[in-house]
């Protein structure tokens, strides 16, 4: 569910690499401010991207300062200053991590001990941002109902997650929300759900977990799945990529959009290609 939203480093300007790293560190601090220091270990690339995207869409300037932290006490690093937007995004990160671990536990996996690590931060996030927490809980409950119903269509199975991201965008953008922003976040939510399901295809067969690709195409190896139905699956993702490009064209950004365009137009398709090939995910360095 997490870690798929990545940039394409070879085609990213140095200034944007530095901006991303500053946002990553700034979001880590923001999680500490809104949810406590223990919750900082759940920081994800996905929420870092949302920070870049929503700061730009809302016209919220990103101030960068050099400072140390508990992980880098000697050498100071460029970090985005904590602001109200990044604090609430930190809460969103913690809420999603907590529910992801809860889902892992219900699927018979590990996570009970790790979830305890985020329990206090999760409670703080719910108390401080009740509307955001209620929004996430509502759509995750709908996602669970959809999966329990055994929905075999990958497109329909991803619908609750897609609409959750759409609702999250409306929550943060307020009056700056538009059909184009709603469409883009809807596409992002659907892509994250589908790429995670495709990546977990063989694992879910083994564990007997819900997976719309398994229900739609049957239990088989990933190689056989792509050999028999690769064209259909690629078309599903290509349709999403086209929609993302169309929605991006209709959005007015306040600042330079090189970073977010790189992630959406290059990073996401490359990550899709990686999953389709069954290649392992590479670590994405954020060290400076």
TORTOR-795367 format. One record per residue (C-alpha): residue number from 1; x, y negated, z. Coordinates in Angstrom, 3 decimals, always signed. Layout:
BEGIN
seq = NUM	X = X	Y = Y	Z = Z
...
//
This chain:
BEGIN
seq = 1	X = +0.000	Y = +0.000	Z = +0.000
seq = 2	X = +2.934	Y = -2.322	Z = +0.654
seq = 3	X = +6.198	Y = -3.175	Z = -1.033
seq = 4	X = +5.126	Y = -2.990	Z = -4.672
seq = 5	X = +4.963	Y = -6.738	Z = -5.381
seq = 6	X = +8.551	Y = -7.509	Z = -6.406
seq = 7	X = +10.481	Y = -9.938	Z = -8.536
seq = 8	X = +12.578	Y = -9.106	Z = -11.608
seq = 9	X = +16.012	Y = -10.256	Z = -10.452
seq = 10	X = +17.872	Y = -10.311	Z = -13.820
seq = 11	X = +15.343	Y = -12.831	Z = -15.150
seq = 12	X = +15.025	Y = -14.989	Z = -12.028
seq = 13	X = +16.804	Y = -18.332	Z = -11.671
seq = 14	X = +19.228	Y = -18.687	Z = -8.765
seq = 15	X = +17.124	Y = -21.511	Z = -7.296
seq = 16	X = +14.106	Y = -19.209	Z = -7.182
seq = 17	X = +16.071	Y = -16.362	Z = -5.592
seq = 18	X = +17.075	Y = -18.807	Z = -2.861
seq = 19	X = +13.485	Y = -20.001	Z = -2.507
seq = 20	X = +12.205	Y = -16.437	Z = -2.170
seq = 21	X = +14.769	Y = -15.619	Z = +0.494
seq = 22	X = +13.943	Y = -18.806	Z = +2.388
seq = 23	X = +10.235	Y = -17.909	Z = +2.243
seq = 24	X = +10.978	Y = -14.374	Z = +3.426
seq = 25	X = +12.880	Y = -15.626	Z = +6.477
seq = 26	X = +10.332	Y = -18.370	Z = +7.087
seq = 27	X = +7.481	Y = -15.876	Z = +7.028
seq = 28	X = +9.363	Y = -13.716	Z = +9.526
seq = 29	X = +9.484	Y = -16.711	Z = +11.881
seq = 30	X = +5.825	Y = -17.456	Z = +11.169
seq = 31	X = +4.827	Y = -13.930	Z = +12.178
seq = 32	X = +6.676	Y = -14.466	Z = +15.444
seq = 33	X = +4.832	Y = -17.746	Z = +15.977
seq = 34	X = +1.352	Y = -16.338	Z = +15.353
seq = 35	X = +1.666	Y = -12.704	Z = +16.437
seq = 36	X = +4.762	Y = -12.324	Z = +18.599
seq = 37	X = +8.282	Y = -11.127	Z = +17.898
seq = 38	X = +7.527	Y = -7.390	Z = +17.782
seq = 39	X = +5.218	Y = -7.896	Z = +14.798
seq = 40	X = +8.082	Y = -9.410	Z = +12.781
seq = 41	X = +9.339	Y = -5.924	Z = +11.924
seq = 42	X = +6.277	Y = -5.479	Z = +9.691
seq = 43	X = +7.230	Y = -8.264	Z = +7.277
seq = 44	X = +6.460	Y = -7.269	Z = +3.664
seq = 45	X = +7.484	Y = -8.453	Z = +0.207
seq = 46	X = +3.812	Y = -8.633	Z = -0.738
seq = 47	X = +2.998	Y = -11.299	Z = +1.854
seq = 48	X = +6.172	Y = -13.202	Z = +0.965
seq = 49	X = +4.873	Y = -13.412	Z = -2.596
seq = 50	X = +1.485	Y = -14.596	Z = -1.306
seq = 51	X = +3.301	Y = -17.309	Z = +0.617
seq = 52	X = +4.987	Y = -18.555	Z = -2.577
seq = 53	X = +1.733	Y = -18.338	Z = -4.548
seq = 54	X = -0.561	Y = -19.988	Z = -2.000
seq = 55	X = +1.861	Y = -22.765	Z = -1.056
seq = 56	X = +1.986	Y = -23.653	Z = -4.745
seq = 57	X = -1.756	Y = -23.379	Z = -5.336
seq = 58	X = -2.666	Y = -25.442	Z = -2.277
seq = 59	X = +0.050	Y = -28.040	Z = -2.883
seq = 60	X = +1.617	Y = -27.345	Z = +0.509
seq = 61	X = +5.239	Y = -28.428	Z = +0.332
seq = 62	X = +7.854	Y = -25.915	Z = +1.489
seq = 63	X = +10.511	Y = -27.485	Z = +3.692
seq = 64	X = +13.730	Y = -25.514	Z = +3.945
seq = 65	X = +16.212	Y = -25.831	Z = +6.814
seq = 66	X = +19.353	Y = -23.968	Z = +7.828
seq = 67	X = +19.054	Y = -22.203	Z = +11.155
seq = 68	X = +19.868	Y = -18.984	Z = +12.943
seq = 69	X = +17.537	Y = -16.337	Z = +14.322
seq = 70	X = +17.707	Y = -13.258	Z = +16.516
seq = 71	X = +18.889	Y = -11.238	Z = +13.503
seq = 72	X = +21.468	Y = -13.798	Z = +12.378
seq = 73	X = +22.674	Y = -15.573	Z = +15.504
seq = 74	X = +26.053	Y = -16.708	Z = +14.191
seq = 75	X = +25.567	Y = -17.612	Z = +10.553
seq = 76	X = +22.730	Y = -19.989	Z = +9.798
seq = 77	X = +20.509	Y = -19.236	Z = +6.813
seq = 78	X = +18.120	Y = -21.306	Z = +4.677
seq = 79	X = +14.614	Y = -20.739	Z = +6.034
seq = 80	X = +11.250	Y = -22.195	Z = +5.151
seq = 81	X = +9.844	Y = -24.138	Z = +8.077
seq = 82	X = +6.849	Y = -22.650	Z = +9.849
seq = 83	X = +3.607	Y = -24.350	Z = +8.827
seq = 84	X = -0.096	Y = -23.581	Z = +9.416
seq = 85	X = -0.381	Y = -21.721	Z = +6.109
seq = 86	X = +2.601	Y = -19.459	Z = +6.768
seq = 87	X = +1.427	Y = -18.773	Z = +10.335
seq = 88	X = -1.951	Y = -17.544	Z = +9.095
seq = 89	X = -0.249	Y = -15.498	Z = +6.382
seq = 90	X = +1.877	Y = -13.983	Z = +9.142
seq = 91	X = -1.329	Y = -12.987	Z = +10.895
seq = 92	X = -2.658	Y = -11.471	Z = +7.658
seq = 93	X = +0.556	Y = -9.465	Z = +7.328
seq = 94	X = +0.164	Y = -8.096	Z = +10.858
seq = 95	X = -3.521	Y = -7.251	Z = +10.436
seq = 96	X = -2.861	Y = -5.356	Z = +7.209
seq = 97	X = +0.117	Y = -3.483	Z = +8.662
seq = 98	X = -1.925	Y = -2.435	Z = +11.699
seq = 99	X = -4.756	Y = -1.081	Z = +9.548
seq = 100	X = -2.288	Y = +0.614	Z = +7.192
seq = 101	X = -0.834	Y = +2.512	Z = +10.151
seq = 102	X = -4.341	Y = +3.334	Z = +11.357
seq = 103	X = -5.136	Y = +4.747	Z = +7.919
seq = 104	X = -1.928	Y = +6.797	Z = +7.936
seq = 105	X = -2.901	Y = +8.284	Z = +11.296
seq = 106	X = -6.404	Y = +9.177	Z = +10.089
seq = 107	X = -4.840	Y = +10.904	Z = +7.065
seq = 108	X = -2.904	Y = +13.159	Z = +9.411
seq = 109	X = +0.387	Y = +11.317	Z = +9.056
seq = 110	X = +2.726	Y = +9.735	Z = +11.526
seq = 111	X = +2.264	Y = +6.234	Z = +12.812
seq = 112	X = +0.766	Y = +6.448	Z = +16.287
seq = 113	X = +3.928	Y = +5.321	Z = +18.055
seq = 114	X = +4.676	Y = +2.652	Z = +15.456
seq = 115	X = +1.148	Y = +1.244	Z = +15.628
seq = 116	X = +1.605	Y = +0.585	Z = +19.346
seq = 117	X = +4.442	Y = -1.749	Z = +18.349
seq = 118	X = +1.949	Y = -3.948	Z = +16.473
seq = 119	X = -1.026	Y = -3.690	Z = +18.836
seq = 120	X = -0.379	Y = -6.888	Z = +20.771
seq = 121	X = +0.330	Y = -8.859	Z = +17.606
seq = 122	X = -2.820	Y = -7.500	Z = +16.006
seq = 123	X = -4.900	Y = -8.662	Z = +18.975
seq = 124	X = -3.287	Y = -12.107	Z = +18.835
seq = 125	X = -4.007	Y = -12.375	Z = +15.126
seq = 126	X = -7.677	Y = -11.424	Z = +15.602
seq = 127	X = -8.116	Y = -13.916	Z = +18.416
seq = 128	X = -6.428	Y = -16.784	Z = +16.612
seq = 129	X = -7.921	Y = -16.141	Z = +13.151
seq = 130	X = -11.266	Y = -14.370	Z = +13.707
seq = 131	X = -12.678	Y = -15.265	Z = +10.283
seq = 132	X = -9.659	Y = -13.814	Z = +8.494
seq = 133	X = -9.700	Y = -10.675	Z = +10.631
seq = 134	X = -13.440	Y = -10.165	Z = +10.038
seq = 135	X = -12.946	Y = -10.566	Z = +6.302
seq = 136	X = -10.233	Y = -7.921	Z = +6.160
seq = 137	X = -12.138	Y = -5.514	Z = +8.412
seq = 138	X = -15.295	Y = -5.829	Z = +6.302
seq = 139	X = -13.614	Y = -4.926	Z = +3.032
seq = 140	X = -11.435	Y = -2.201	Z = +4.517
seq = 141	X = -14.593	Y = -0.610	Z = +5.936
seq = 142	X = -16.118	Y = -0.797	Z = +2.454
seq = 143	X = -12.967	Y = +0.783	Z = +1.037
seq = 144	X = -13.282	Y = +3.633	Z = +3.512
seq = 145	X = -16.940	Y = +4.200	Z = +2.572
seq = 146	X = -16.025	Y = +4.242	Z = -1.109
seq = 147	X = -13.356	Y = +6.864	Z = -0.529
seq = 148	X = -15.560	Y = +8.988	Z = +1.709
seq = 149	X = -18.148	Y = +8.999	Z = -1.077
seq = 150	X = -15.539	Y = +10.702	Z = -3.265
seq = 151	X = -15.514	Y = +8.066	Z = -5.990
seq = 152	X = -13.604	Y = +9.643	Z = -8.873
seq = 153	X = -13.211	Y = +6.551	Z = -11.044
seq = 154	X = -9.870	Y = +4.829	Z = -10.276
seq = 155	X = -11.351	Y = +1.533	Z = -11.426
seq = 156	X = -14.346	Y = +1.785	Z = -9.078
seq = 157	X = -12.289	Y = +3.172	Z = -6.198
seq = 158	X = -10.095	Y = +0.044	Z = -6.309
seq = 159	X = -13.080	Y = -2.324	Z = -6.249
seq = 160	X = -13.205	Y = -3.017	Z = -2.455
seq = 161	X = -9.474	Y = -3.782	Z = -2.302
seq = 162	X = -9.764	Y = -6.036	Z = -5.347
seq = 163	X = -12.666	Y = -7.957	Z = -3.821
seq = 164	X = -10.819	Y = -8.221	Z = -0.502
seq = 165	X = -7.913	Y = -9.987	Z = -2.190
seq = 166	X = -10.370	Y = -12.215	Z = -4.006
seq = 167	X = -12.035	Y = -13.116	Z = -0.701
seq = 168	X = -8.626	Y = -13.718	Z = +0.913
seq = 169	X = -7.793	Y = -16.193	Z = -1.844
seq = 170	X = -11.078	Y = -18.045	Z = -1.312
seq = 171	X = -10.366	Y = -18.152	Z = +2.425
seq = 172	X = -6.959	Y = -19.787	Z = +1.968
seq = 173	X = -7.716	Y = -21.971	Z = -1.052
seq = 174	X = -11.050	Y = -23.388	Z = +0.088
seq = 175	X = -12.216	Y = -26.075	Z = -2.334
seq = 176	X = -9.222	Y = -25.380	Z = -4.585
seq = 177	X = -10.546	Y = -21.918	Z = -5.398
seq = 178	X = -11.704	Y = -21.405	Z = -8.981
seq = 179	X = -12.840	Y = -18.553	Z = -11.235
seq = 180	X = -9.220	Y = -18.279	Z = -12.438
seq = 181	X = -7.754	Y = -17.987	Z = -8.901
seq = 182	X = -10.467	Y = -15.517	Z = -7.937
seq = 183	X = -9.759	Y = -13.470	Z = -11.038
seq = 184	X = -6.013	Y = -13.419	Z = -10.460
seq = 185	X = -6.288	Y = -12.274	Z = -6.844
seq = 186	X = -8.923	Y = -9.709	Z = -7.824
seq = 187	X = -6.500	Y = -8.300	Z = -10.403
seq = 188	X = -3.648	Y = -8.267	Z = -7.876
seq = 189	X = -5.751	Y = -6.403	Z = -5.316
seq = 190	X = -6.837	Y = -3.827	Z = -7.883
seq = 191	X = -3.272	Y = -3.349	Z = -9.132
seq = 192	X = -1.866	Y = -2.828	Z = -5.613
seq = 193	X = -4.488	Y = -0.178	Z = -4.853
seq = 194	X = -4.059	Y = +1.649	Z = -8.162
seq = 195	X = -0.259	Y = +1.625	Z = -8.218
seq = 196	X = -0.177	Y = +2.948	Z = -4.659
seq = 197	X = -2.624	Y = +5.738	Z = -5.580
seq = 198	X = -0.611	Y = +6.670	Z = -8.656
seq = 199	X = +2.655	Y = +6.623	Z = -6.707
seq = 200	X = +1.123	Y = +8.923	Z = -4.064
seq = 201	X = -0.460	Y = +11.285	Z = -6.614
seq = 202	X = +1.505	Y = +14.446	Z = -5.780
seq = 203	X = +1.776	Y = +13.618	Z = -2.076
seq = 204	X = -2.004	Y = +13.222	Z = -1.788
seq = 205	X = -2.541	Y = +16.568	Z = -3.544
seq = 206	X = -0.276	Y = +18.235	Z = -1.006
seq = 207	X = -1.920	Y = +16.543	Z = +1.983
seq = 208	X = -5.470	Y = +16.810	Z = +0.590
seq = 209	X = -5.925	Y = +13.062	Z = +0.897
seq = 210	X = -8.327	Y = +11.016	Z = -1.198
seq = 211	X = -6.866	Y = +9.905	Z = -4.508
seq = 212	X = -9.036	Y = +8.761	Z = -7.432
seq = 213	X = -6.473	Y = +9.924	Z = -10.001
seq = 214	X = -6.603	Y = +13.429	Z = -8.529
seq = 215	X = -10.414	Y = +13.464	Z = -8.550
seq = 216	X = -10.535	Y = +12.072	Z = -12.061
seq = 217	X = -7.820	Y = +14.197	Z = -13.700
seq = 218	X = -7.425	Y = +17.203	Z = -11.405
seq = 219	X = -4.592	Y = +18.657	Z = -9.363
seq = 220	X = -1.428	Y = +18.906	Z = -11.429
seq = 221	X = +2.135	Y = +17.654	Z = -11.460
seq = 222	X = +2.823	Y = +13.982	Z = -12.173
seq = 223	X = +4.570	Y = +15.077	Z = -15.368
seq = 224	X = +1.489	Y = +16.942	Z = -16.554
seq = 225	X = -0.787	Y = +14.064	Z = -15.555
seq = 226	X = +1.137	Y = +11.559	Z = -17.643
seq = 227	X = +1.578	Y = +13.952	Z = -20.564
seq = 228	X = -2.163	Y = +14.605	Z = -20.777
seq = 229	X = -3.588	Y = +11.251	Z = -19.663
seq = 230	X = -0.706	Y = +8.790	Z = -19.796
seq = 231	X = -2.360	Y = +6.730	Z = -22.529
seq = 232	X = -5.535	Y = +6.219	Z = -20.486
seq = 233	X = -3.597	Y = +5.270	Z = -17.374
seq = 234	X = -1.339	Y = +2.861	Z = -19.237
seq = 235	X = -4.416	Y = +1.243	Z = -20.816
seq = 236	X = -5.909	Y = +0.747	Z = -17.355
seq = 237	X = -2.811	Y = -1.158	Z = -16.210
seq = 238	X = -2.352	Y = -3.018	Z = -19.498
seq = 239	X = -5.902	Y = -4.333	Z = -19.128
seq = 240	X = -4.992	Y = -5.691	Z = -15.706
seq = 241	X = -1.806	Y = -7.318	Z = -17.038
seq = 242	X = -3.776	Y = -9.043	Z = -19.795
seq = 243	X = -6.315	Y = -10.335	Z = -17.283
seq = 244	X = -3.549	Y = -11.614	Z = -14.990
seq = 245	X = -1.997	Y = -13.578	Z = -17.855
seq = 246	X = -5.354	Y = -15.045	Z = -18.847
seq = 247	X = -6.140	Y = -16.113	Z = -15.281
seq = 248	X = -2.656	Y = -17.564	Z = -14.750
seq = 249	X = -3.196	Y = -19.795	Z = -17.786
seq = 250	X = -6.276	Y = -21.283	Z = -16.122
seq = 251	X = -4.658	Y = -22.144	Z = -12.789
seq = 252	X = -3.170	Y = -25.528	Z = -11.959
seq = 253	X = -0.010	Y = -25.237	Z = -9.878
seq = 254	X = +1.398	Y = -28.069	Z = -7.783
seq = 255	X = +5.083	Y = -27.146	Z = -8.090
seq = 256	X = +7.476	Y = -25.136	Z = -10.235
seq = 257	X = +5.920	Y = -21.746	Z = -10.980
seq = 258	X = +9.003	Y = -19.844	Z = -12.205
seq = 259	X = +9.114	Y = -17.584	Z = -9.133
seq = 260	X = +5.466	Y = -16.531	Z = -9.136
seq = 261	X = +5.393	Y = -16.133	Z = -12.926
seq = 262	X = +8.443	Y = -13.878	Z = -12.679
seq = 263	X = +6.712	Y = -11.641	Z = -10.133
seq = 264	X = +3.371	Y = -11.444	Z = -11.946
seq = 265	X = +4.528	Y = -11.314	Z = -15.561
seq = 266	X = +7.728	Y = -9.299	Z = -15.158
seq = 267	X = +8.069	Y = -7.757	Z = -11.684
seq = 268	X = +4.637	Y = -6.138	Z = -11.540
seq = 269	X = +4.848	Y = -4.539	Z = -15.020
seq = 270	X = +8.356	Y = -3.251	Z = -14.237
seq = 271	X = +7.168	Y = -1.725	Z = -10.974
seq = 272	X = +4.317	Y = -0.085	Z = -12.863
seq = 273	X = +6.797	Y = +1.346	Z = -15.345
seq = 274	X = +8.894	Y = +2.701	Z = -12.480
seq = 275	X = +5.915	Y = +4.498	Z = -10.947
seq = 276	X = +4.823	Y = +5.887	Z = -14.307
seq = 277	X = +8.302	Y = +7.345	Z = -14.750
seq = 278	X = +8.267	Y = +8.764	Z = -11.222
seq = 279	X = +11.482	Y = +6.953	Z = -10.315
seq = 280	X = +12.313	Y = +6.167	Z = -6.663
seq = 281	X = +11.812	Y = +2.642	Z = -5.427
seq = 282	X = +14.991	Y = +0.640	Z = -5.084
seq = 283	X = +15.718	Y = -1.615	Z = -2.140
seq = 284	X = +15.200	Y = -5.311	Z = -2.906
seq = 285	X = +17.851	Y = -7.305	Z = -1.077
seq = 286	X = +16.851	Y = -10.521	Z = +0.655
seq = 287	X = +20.248	Y = -11.099	Z = +2.238
seq = 288	X = +22.071	Y = -14.347	Z = +1.643
//
